[in-house]
Amino acid sequence: MSDFHYSTDADGIATISWDIAGKSMNVLSMEGLAELEAHIDTALGDGAVKGVIITSGKPDFAGGMDLNVIAKMKDMAGDQPEKGLFDGIMSMHRCLRKIERAGMDPKTLKGGKPVVAALPGTALGIGLEIPLACHRIIAADNPKAKIGLPEIMVGIFPGAGGTTRLSRKLGAMGAAPFLLEGKLSEPKKAKSAGIIDEVVPGAELLARAKEWVLGAKDADLVKPWDAKGYKMPGGAPYHPAGFMTFVGASAMINGKTQGVYPAAKALLSAVYEGAMVPFDVALKIEARWFVNVLMNPSSSAMIRSLFINKEALEKGANRPEVADERVRKLGVLGAGMMGAGIAYVAANAGIEVVLIDADQAAAERGKGYSEGLLDKGMKRGKVTEAKKAEVLGRITPTTDYAALSGCDLVVEAVFEDPKVKAEVTAKAEAAIPETAIFATNTSTLPISDLAKASSRPEQFIGIHFFSPVDKMLLVEIIRGRETGDRAVAKALDFVRQIRKTPIVVNDARFFYANRCIIPYINEGMRMVREGVAPALVENAAKLMGMPLGPLQLVDETSLDLGAKIAKATRAAMGEAYADGDVDEVVFWMVEEGRLGRKTKAGFYAYDEAGKRQGLWTGLGEKFAPASDQPDLIEVQHRLMFAQALEAVRALEEGVLTDIREGDVGAILGWGFAPWSGGPFSWLDMLGAPFAVAVCEDLEARFGTRFKAPALLQEMAQSGRSFYASRASMAA
């Protein structure tokens, strides 16, 4: 079955239409690339063909390269993976260069056949790299379409000529947002940026493409970098202006990535080195740097976790086999920030919402939260007045539980107090249908205990949203002891409706995400108490790719919440509680009235607007930094292993049942070093023997919290890894 379809018309125009059967979006495979090249050869070799239109038979042009193929490229490359990868990438360059030169005489640059890309909609990754090799790019005026090169977001960079072509077309500075940040633009903005050439009404797209082909001259086919005297916009590296651009870009990349994301550095190297040589040599340089990235375990781990595994979970990889459970009408109990956020994302996804609070004014304020978010969207041009009215019209704020009649899912989001939760559970179950599913949004309280207040525990489940709900991508679904499959399916279908990523875990104290976050935070505070300089703690974390250091993270979540969790955990664990030294720091900070960002006073100092001003000097006065500071690696190992070992224990105990959920949940839930692919991917990179050796050293010096779990020790002895073991079980 063909991915590309070839036809010619009476005017001598060949049309190559990309249309993969059975897929909603075109993605490129190596077989598809071979088909495309064969069609280009046919068109160039046919004297009756005057020019070529490359377009799509779907509403969008293409979503990029099939990342499943990229993930396997290294394994498919044989005994010499670097050479195999390089040869494969150069075959892509050969095909796109063939499109670009289009049969023209290499000396006179005349006699080529015009090739135009006609984009009906979204064009991402290789879906833009192919058009960049064409002589003109015409896009339909489709405001929903996204055009760009987002590869950097999954740990690679545009390696099929996109890096070299876009930087030579726009200059390093102009191309930077699209290459280094993965910025996506709708067609008109892409035209303004210089990425594409024309935007026309969708109905006129192919007619305009044909018109351009028939009127194109030899000069219209020559790319600037192939013309004599070409100079890079903004200056090449040794041009005065270009020199400053590249110096600044290098500093910016290292500042943003802390040196832990190899793709960004490789991309800049490809642009820098490529700018000083002829175009065809620059393509080879780009290919070599792309191979360098693919050979780095970070790229395969990021692709696996942030694309393949994330997509699998969003499509219901672990969904029970029950009938469709999409939510038609949602009840939300509690109109505080969390409940209001849940109401907003549901209404925005087209779901009717009943928002209940004990006070009508509070319920109205909860709806007002959605109005505020929609107003912000209108200011950014993302939301229309009609869309705002439509979303707000789906939310009914009330104090009347009878309004829950007809709800097939209720999410309770009241205070973290079992008595309050039990009270609203009983009230809601008296009003909702017998078949409705009841979910509690809690971050710490055991689901099985809360389910005791329910008359139908098999229909009771935990759905843990992260704050702020509208921005955080992860939702943790917690199965209680008696939770049935239909409740799990309902929760998963709901999360898919609101376009977030779910993980399903079994009930246990702190579930999965908080279970791993707390040791990270505690280890940071423990080191401060020991005399480790707070700046060393914070920067060690950031140099490992953590978005926030543990002290900043406490400030963001609030220290009084930390004190409350500490007291509850101590009461539950009794003599087994091992964080008394951490409590000394937390309780002292609370006594000092330093509760975090919300009070503009925490581990950090803040100005009146709530902006961080640096670490609070009083911290060093209370817990004086020792004269002999530990080395960076030791601090990083303590912070990283505190999280990763807890993830392994969660797997051992059956809280986690799938390492994919553990890795995706860690990155999306609390930002576990995305470059690593998550805690299980990180441990696989280290290798179990090395990880166990580090644990033994940390345990001997800092305590049993660093004791390697039995599963990790067994893997070290057998030479297994987490993902290799999973692959063998799936086979």
Secondary structure, 3 states (H helix, E strand, C coil): CCCEEEEECCCCEEEEEECCCCCCCCEECHHHHHHHHHHHHHHHHCCCCCEEEEEECCCCCECEECHHHHHHHHHHCCCCHHHHHHHHHHHHHHHHHHHHHCCCCCCCCCCCCCEEEEECCCEECHHHHHHHHCCEEEEECCCCCCEECCHHHHCCCCCCCHHHHHHHHHHHHHHHHHHHCCCEECHHHHHHHCCCCEEECHHHHHHHHHHHHHHCCHHHHCCHHHCCCCCCCCCCCCCHHHHHHHHHHHHHHHHHHCCCCHHHHHHHHHHHHHCCCCHHHHHHHHHHHHHHHHHCHHHHHHHHHHHHHHHHHHCCCCCCCCCCCCCCEEEEECCCHHHHHHHHHHHHCCCEEEEECCCHHHHHHHHHHHHHHHHHHHHCCCCCHHHHHHHHCCEEEECCHHHHCCCCEEEECCCCCHHHHHHHHHHHHCCCCCCCEEEECCCCCCHHHHHHHCCCHHHEEEEEECCCCCCCCEEEEEECCCCCHHHHHHHHHHHHHCCCEEEEEECCCCCCHHHHHHHHHHHHHHHHHHCCCHHHHHHHHHHCCCCCCHHHHHHHHCHHHHHHHHHHHHHHHHHHCCCHHHHHHHHHHHHCCCCEHHHCECCEEECCCCCEEEECHHHHHHCCCCCCCCCHHHHHHHHHHHHHHHHHHHHHCCCCCCHHHHHHHHHHHHCCCHHHCCHHHHHHHHCHHHHHHHHHHHHHHHCHHHCCCHHHHHHHHHCCCHHHHHHHHHC
